[in-house]
Amino acid sequence: MQRLEGKRSIVTGAANGIGRAIALRLASEGARVLIADLDEDAAGKVAAQARGEALVQKTDVTAASDVEALVGRAVSEWGGLDVMVNNAGVGVAGTALTTTEEEYGFVMDVCVRGTFLGMKYAIPALRDSGGGSVINMSSVAALVGIPDRAVYSAAKGAILAMTRASAIDHVGEGVRVNCIAPGTVDTPWVARITSGYDDPEEARANMQARQPHGRFVTPEEIAAMAAYLAADESASVVGACMIVDGGVTAR
Ligand SMILES: NC(=O)c1ccc[n+]([C@@H]2O[C@H](COP(=O)([O-])OP(=O)(O)OC[C@H]3O[C@@H](n4cnc5c(N)ncnc54)[C@H](O)[C@@H]3O)[C@@H](O)[C@H]2O)c1
């Protein structure tokens, strides 16, 4: 009997990086996984690599109709939902002075509205299934000051606060809401952030050096935490922020 046998799960932003690793890990532990992403082709490749049942749904997490349809698909295919991973997110490098209003809207929309909509539509389905687990993706940027991440930090701080508030709102219904705060994880996101600097290689080296354990966190290390939060053995973990950061916040 595998740890996640019988669990019906959705992972947003699962075509790449951390979301991809989470989808593959949940599937490898026996869960059924609905892979949701803007990039349908890449999502299809993840589904093909997954051990176990994996479906794909093209989804923009900022569109309520898409998120409603996503949850509806899981319920119609599987008769319910047990795990919702609100992972999709975007970041931009910048201070409050250098970030444009368009960048502000973009980051807040995908990260905060996307997580809000994910909870808004998934929690009733989790509740109707007898309870379940919501896993939101925050960041160490919510917990410590990181240079050049003003709006991204605000978005991830909002996710942390919304996680705690929602955990209290829904704990009585058997729905656990938690978040993960990764340090810097080596994904396509890192390359996009560093490409905004004059010297991308130097920016990459700096991101690595700020990790006290001297390396990037791997997507698989975040996926291991997500699998724990998805499993029943984390039943008393409610409203928590699970830090997987190589020591960044311990300094
Ligand atoms: N990489 C890091 O260092 C790091 C650190 C802390 C937190 N995070 C968070 O982890 C999550 C995943 O990051 P990643 O590094 O894997 O990023 P990534 O860019 O590698 O992957 C993100 C995925 O989300 C998808 N996506 C983007 N906008 C979307 C939308 N509107 N609707 C649906 N899908 C959308 C993309 O297509 C992509 O497949 C994000 O929330 C990010 O903020 C990342």
PDBQT file of the ligand as one rigid body, heavy atoms in Angstrom, charges set to zero:
ROOT
HETATM    1  N1  LIG A 301      12.380  28.461  -8.000  1.00  0.00    +0.000 N 
HETATM    2  C1  LIG A 301      12.514  29.029  -6.823  1.00  0.00    +0.000 C 
HETATM    3  O1  LIG A 301      13.605  29.364  -6.375  1.00  0.00    +0.000 OA
HETATM    4  C2  LIG A 301      11.300  29.261  -5.959  1.00  0.00    +0.000 A 
HETATM    5  C3  LIG A 301      11.506  29.622  -4.634  1.00  0.00    +0.000 A 
HETATM    6  C4  LIG A 301      10.408  29.829  -3.812  1.00  0.00    +0.000 A 
HETATM    7  C5  LIG A 301       9.131  29.676  -4.317  1.00  0.00    +0.000 A 
HETATM    8  N2  LIG A 301       8.970  29.343  -5.625  1.00  0.00    +0.000 N 
HETATM    9  C6  LIG A 301       7.598  29.208  -6.096  1.00  0.00    +0.000 C 
HETATM   10  O2  LIG A 301       7.372  27.898  -6.568  1.00  0.00    +0.000 OA
HETATM   11  C7  LIG A 301       6.390  27.916  -7.593  1.00  0.00    +0.000 C 
HETATM   12  C8  LIG A 301       6.929  27.211  -8.824  1.00  0.00    +0.000 C 
HETATM   13  O3  LIG A 301       8.104  27.891  -9.237  1.00  0.00    +0.000 OA
HETATM   14  P1  LIG A 301       9.118  27.277 -10.292  1.00  0.00    +0.000 P 
HETATM   15  O4  LIG A 301      10.452  27.767  -9.884  1.00  0.00    +0.000 OA
HETATM   16  O5  LIG A 301       8.875  25.838 -10.487  1.00  0.00    +0.000 OA
HETATM   17  O6  LIG A 301       8.655  28.106 -11.584  1.00  0.00    +0.000 OA
HETATM   18  P2  LIG A 301       8.689  27.720 -13.137  1.00  0.00    +0.000 P 
HETATM   19  O7  LIG A 301       8.625  29.018 -13.842  1.00  0.00    +0.000 OA
HETATM   20  O8  LIG A 301       9.812  26.799 -13.412  1.00  0.00    +0.000 OA
HETATM   21  O9  LIG A 301       7.318  26.944 -13.336  1.00  0.00    +0.000 OA
HETATM   22  C9  LIG A 301       6.096  27.603 -13.129  1.00  0.00    +0.000 C 
HETATM   23  C10 LIG A 301       5.008  26.936 -13.933  1.00  0.00    +0.000 C 
HETATM   24  O10 LIG A 301       3.805  27.686 -13.709  1.00  0.00    +0.000 OA
HETATM   25  C11 LIG A 301       3.154  27.869 -14.943  1.00  0.00    +0.000 C 
HETATM   26  N3  LIG A 301       2.316  29.068 -14.893  1.00  0.00    +0.000 N 
HETATM   27  C12 LIG A 301       2.709  30.364 -14.902  1.00  0.00    +0.000 A 
HETATM   28  N4  LIG A 301       1.640  31.174 -14.892  1.00  0.00    +0.000 NA
HETATM   29  C13 LIG A 301       0.551  30.374 -14.881  1.00  0.00    +0.000 A 
HETATM   30  C14 LIG A 301      -0.846  30.609 -14.879  1.00  0.00    +0.000 A 
HETATM   31  N5  LIG A 301      -1.347  31.864 -14.911  1.00  0.00    +0.000 N 
HETATM   32  N6  LIG A 301      -1.691  29.553 -14.847  1.00  0.00    +0.000 NA
HETATM   33  C15 LIG A 301      -1.201  28.286 -14.840  1.00  0.00    +0.000 A 
HETATM   34  N7  LIG A 301       0.102  27.994 -14.855  1.00  0.00    +0.000 NA
HETATM   35  C16 LIG A 301       0.966  29.028 -14.877  1.00  0.00    +0.000 A 
HETATM   36  C17 LIG A 301       4.260  27.979 -15.964  1.00  0.00    +0.000 C 
HETATM   37  O11 LIG A 301       3.799  27.687 -17.271  1.00  0.00    +0.000 OA
HETATM   38  C18 LIG A 301       5.256  26.956 -15.439  1.00  0.00    +0.000 C 
HETATM   39  O12 LIG A 301       5.025  25.673 -15.984  1.00  0.00    +0.000 OA
HETATM   40  C19 LIG A 301       6.051  29.392  -7.824  1.00  0.00    +0.000 C 
HETATM   41  O13 LIG A 301       4.901  29.722  -7.063  1.00  0.00    +0.000 OA
HETATM   42  C20 LIG A 301       7.266  30.101  -7.275  1.00  0.00    +0.000 C 
HETATM   43  O14 LIG A 301       6.990  31.416  -6.866  1.00  0.00    +0.000 OA
HETATM   44  C21 LIG A 301      10.017  29.124  -6.461  1.00  0.00    +0.000 A 
ENDROOT
TORSDOF 0
